[in-house]
Amino acid sequence: MTDKEKVRARIARGDGSVAPHHESDDAKKADPKPDPGEGKIEPHDRESEVTSSIREETLTCPRCGKSTLRAEFPDHYEAWIKCSSCGFFMGMSNEEWHRMENSSNLIKNIKKMAIDKKLL
């Protein structure tokens, strides 16, 4: 006898060991469709890897100068800047990335942040 069958048997006996679940009329009539205006807002909607800025500037590495730099977003809270040529790596918050990306010169700001973090 499975667990479901045991529960049904106890309910049928009426010994009070398991209370039957009755769905209310309101729950039956409720519309299960979610409201399109509601929902969880994500901090960013970028791809998991970016190789150019929103102004279509190709990302260049502050260490080697090659255009092999890319930004990765492992989760909604952080961004990683990586170069596949020289191995340069710099982590930052997603907020820092968006501030830099929306500024006038992304490559210059990446280099400045790398110098500030003593990575160059």
Secondary structure, DSSP 4 states (H G I P E B T S, - for coil): --HHHHHHHHHHHT-SSSPPP---HHHHHS--SPPTT-SPPPS----SEESB-TT-PBP--TTT--S-EEEE-SSSSEEEEEETTT--EEEEEHHHHHHHHTSS-HHHHHHHHHHHTT--
